[in-house]
Amino acid sequence: MKRLIISLLVLMFGLSACAAVYTDASDSDHVTFFNSDGASIASLTQQANAYCAQYGKLATFRKNDTALVAVFDCRFANQAPR
């Protein structure tokens, strides 16, 4: 039990030190980032493009829901913006 608690604490601290990560709210049509380290939109756009590329799409910045959440749409190159 003690090992489990220590492992969970290490995992929590490790995740809190991570850069911006996309959330499980992401899918083939959009990607949502939890931006805990204040990464720039340009940096997040590169990461979003890498995520959207797996679906053959490009990322387009949609909005910041809060200071910590950024949303990008994944669109085909010829698809009109929302």
N, C-alpha and C positions, 0 to 999 in steps of 0.2 A: 504494500500500500504506500509505503514511504517513497519507493522508487517511482510509482505512478504520479504522485504529487510533485515530485522533483521534475519528472519529465514534462508534466503539464506546465509547470512554471517556466522551465527553459523554453518550451515551445511558445508560450505567451510572450515572453520577452524577446524572443527571436523574431516573431511576427510583428511586434510593435516597432522594431527597428527597420523593417522593410521599407522600400521605396513604394511609390504609388503602385497599387495592384488592382487589376480588374476584379469585379465582384461576380458572384454567381448569378447576379441579375442580368448578366451579359448573355447575348445570343447572336444569331446570325444577322440580326437587323440593327443591333446597337451594342455598345460596350460602355459599361459604367465603371469609373475608377474611384476608388477610395484614395484620395490624395493626401496622405498623412504627413508627407514631407514637404509639401508646398511646391511640387514640381511645376515647371512652366507649361503653358498650353502647347508650346512647340514640342517639348519633350513628351508630353502625354499623347500628342498627335502621332508621333513616331511609334509609340507603343500601341496605340489604337490601330494604326495602319498594319502593324505586324499581326495583331489579333484578327482584323477584318480580312486580311489576305488569305487566311485559311478557308474563307468562303468565296474567294475570288472577287472581293469588294474593296473599296477605299473608304477610309474614315473621314467623316466631316463633323467638326465640332458643333454640338447642338446648344449646350448650356452648362452653367454651373448651378447645380441645385443648391449647394451651400458652399462655404469656403473649402470643404473637404471632399465634395463629390462633383465629378465632371462627367458629362454624358456625351458620347459620340455616336452618330448614326453610321451604320455600315451600308454603303450603297454601291450599286454597279456604276461604272464610270459615266454611263449615259442616262442615269436615273436623275430626275428632277429633285431638288431639295424639298423638304417638307415645309 
